Amino acid sequence: MNEENFRKNLIELIQGGSAHISFEEAIKNINPEIRNFRPEPNLHSIYEELEHMRIAQEDILQYTIDKGWQSPPWPSGYWPEGNDEISDEQWNATLNNFRKDLELVIELINNKEIDLTSEIPHGKGRTYLREILLIADHNAYHLGKIVDIRKSLGNWYN
């Protein structure tokens, strides 16, 4: 196996843009007025989806690299509370923290001192690769939901 190509392909997967939309494309030109609007009572808003992605990505990443990490309670700790209006500061904090953690995932992938197929020392049989793929899969799923929400609210440009 060519390890350099393997890591490069993982980064392409985690960033999106090949088989699914990238994070940046999914959030491009979102009308601020619809950020926290639920298209139907039982669906989440764009902000709720993004904040959920941020929380889940942070949790999976920290679980992978920090033996002492404590995951939030399931499911309440993985979704923002309420559906109140959100400020630009909250919105930007979610975006920036998501991006920051995504960069840390990429750093993990690029860390040649780690055999990505090996078990995480504290990971109960889970591997680094499993957790990276879990992040990619989870993010792709919710990015698709964001696109669907935007389409339903008439705020999709394609």
C-alpha positions as CSV (number, residue, x, y, z in Angstrom):
1,M,0.0,0.0,0.0
2,N,1.2,3.5,-0.8
3,E,0.8,5.3,2.5
4,E,1.2,8.8,1.0
5,N,-1.7,8.2,-1.5
6,F,-3.7,6.6,1.3
7,R,-3.4,9.7,3.5
8,K,-4.0,12.0,0.6
9,N,-7.2,10.1,-0.3
10,L,-8.4,10.3,3.3
11,I,-7.9,14.1,3.3
12,E,-9.8,14.4,0.0
13,L,-12.6,12.4,1.6
14,I,-12.7,14.4,4.8
15,Q,-12.7,17.7,2.9
16,G,-15.5,16.6,0.5
17,G,-16.0,17.9,-3.0
18,S,-15.6,14.6,-4.8
19,A,-18.5,12.3,-4.1
20,H,-20.3,14.8,-1.9
21,I,-20.4,18.6,-1.4
22,S,-17.6,20.3,0.6
23,F,-18.3,22.1,3.8
24,E,-17.5,25.5,2.2
25,E,-19.8,24.9,-0.7
26,A,-22.7,23.8,1.5
27,I,-22.6,27.0,3.6
28,K,-21.7,29.4,0.8
29,N,-24.1,32.4,0.6
30,I,-26.6,31.2,3.3
31,N,-29.2,33.9,3.8
32,P,-28.7,35.0,7.5
33,E,-32.5,35.2,7.9
34,I,-32.9,31.4,7.4
35,R,-29.9,30.2,9.5
36,N,-32.0,29.0,12.4
37,F,-35.4,28.6,10.6
38,R,-36.9,25.1,10.7
39,P,-38.6,24.2,7.4
40,E,-40.9,21.9,9.3
41,P,-41.5,21.5,13.0
42,N,-39.8,18.0,13.2
43,L,-36.7,19.1,11.1
44,H,-33.6,20.9,12.2
45,S,-32.4,24.3,11.1
46,I,-29.2,24.9,9.2
47,Y,-27.6,26.2,12.3
48,E,-28.7,23.2,14.3
49,E,-27.3,20.8,11.7
50,L,-24.0,22.7,11.7
51,E,-23.7,22.9,15.4
52,H,-24.5,19.2,15.7
53,M,-21.7,18.5,13.1
54,R,-19.3,20.6,15.1
55,I,-20.1,18.9,18.4
56,A,-19.9,15.4,16.9
57,Q,-16.7,16.1,15.0
58,E,-15.1,17.6,18.1
59,D,-16.2,14.6,20.2
60,I,-14.9,12.0,17.7
61,L,-11.6,13.9,17.3
62,Q,-11.0,14.4,21.0
63,Y,-12.0,10.8,21.8
64,T,-9.3,9.8,19.3
65,I,-6.5,11.9,20.6
66,D,-7.3,12.5,24.3
67,K,-7.6,9.5,26.7
68,G,-9.3,11.7,29.3
69,W,-12.0,13.1,27.0
70,Q,-15.6,12.9,28.2
71,S,-18.2,12.7,25.5
72,P,-21.4,14.8,25.9
73,P,-24.6,13.0,27.0
74,W,-26.4,11.3,24.2
75,P,-28.4,12.6,22.5
76,S,-29.0,15.9,24.2
77,G,-25.4,16.9,24.3
78,Y,-25.0,16.6,20.6
79,W,-27.6,19.2,19.6
80,P,-27.9,22.9,20.5
81,E,-30.7,23.7,22.9
82,G,-33.8,25.6,21.8
83,N,-34.5,27.2,18.5
84,D,-33.9,30.8,19.5
85,E,-32.5,33.4,17.2
86,I,-28.7,33.1,16.8
87,S,-26.3,35.9,16.6
88,D,-23.6,36.4,13.9
89,E,-21.1,35.7,16.7
90,Q,-22.7,32.3,17.5
91,W,-22.9,31.4,13.8
92,N,-19.3,32.4,13.1
93,A,-18.0,30.6,16.3
94,T,-19.7,27.4,15.0
95,L,-18.2,27.7,11.5
96,N,-14.7,28.6,12.8
97,N,-14.6,25.9,15.5
98,F,-15.8,23.3,12.9
99,R,-13.0,24.4,10.5
100,K,-10.4,24.4,13.3
101,D,-11.3,20.8,14.3
102,L,-11.4,19.7,10.7
103,E,-7.8,21.0,10.3
104,L,-6.8,19.0,13.4
105,V,-8.3,15.9,11.8
106,I,-6.2,16.6,8.7
107,E,-3.1,17.0,10.9
108,L,-3.9,13.6,12.5
109,I,-4.2,12.1,9.0
110,N,-0.8,13.7,8.0
111,N,0.9,12.5,11.2
112,K,3.3,9.8,9.9
113,E,4.1,8.7,13.4
114,I,0.6,7.3,13.7
115,D,-0.3,4.1,11.8
116,L,-3.9,5.0,11.0
117,T,-4.9,1.3,10.9
118,S,-3.7,0.7,14.4
119,E,-5.9,0.6,17.4
120,I,-6.1,3.8,19.5
121,P,-4.4,3.0,22.8
122,H,-7.5,3.9,24.8
123,G,-10.0,3.3,22.0
124,K,-11.6,0.0,23.0
125,G,-10.5,-1.8,19.8
126,R,-11.3,1.2,17.5
127,T,-8.7,2.4,15.1
128,Y,-7.7,5.9,14.0
129,L,-8.9,5.1,10.5
130,R,-12.4,4.1,11.9
131,E,-12.7,7.4,13.7
132,I,-11.6,9.4,10.6
133,L,-14.0,7.6,8.4
134,L,-16.8,8.2,11.0
135,I,-16.1,11.9,10.9
136,A,-16.2,11.9,7.0
137,D,-19.4,9.9,6.9
138,H,-21.2,11.9,9.5
139,N,-20.2,15.2,8.0
140,A,-21.2,14.1,4.5
141,Y,-24.6,13.0,5.8
142,H,-25.4,16.3,7.5
143,L,-24.0,18.4,4.7
144,G,-26.5,16.7,2.4
145,K,-29.2,17.6,4.9
146,I,-28.1,21.2,4.9
147,V,-28.4,21.3,1.1
148,D,-31.9,19.9,1.3
149,I,-32.9,22.4,4.0
150,R,-31.5,25.2,1.8
151,K,-33.4,23.9,-1.2
152,S,-36.7,23.7,0.7
153,L,-36.2,27.3,1.8
154,G,-35.4,28.6,-1.7
155,N,-31.8,29.4,-0.7
156,W,-29.9,27.1,-2.9
157,Y,-28.0,28.4,-5.9
158,N,-27.8,25.3,-8.1
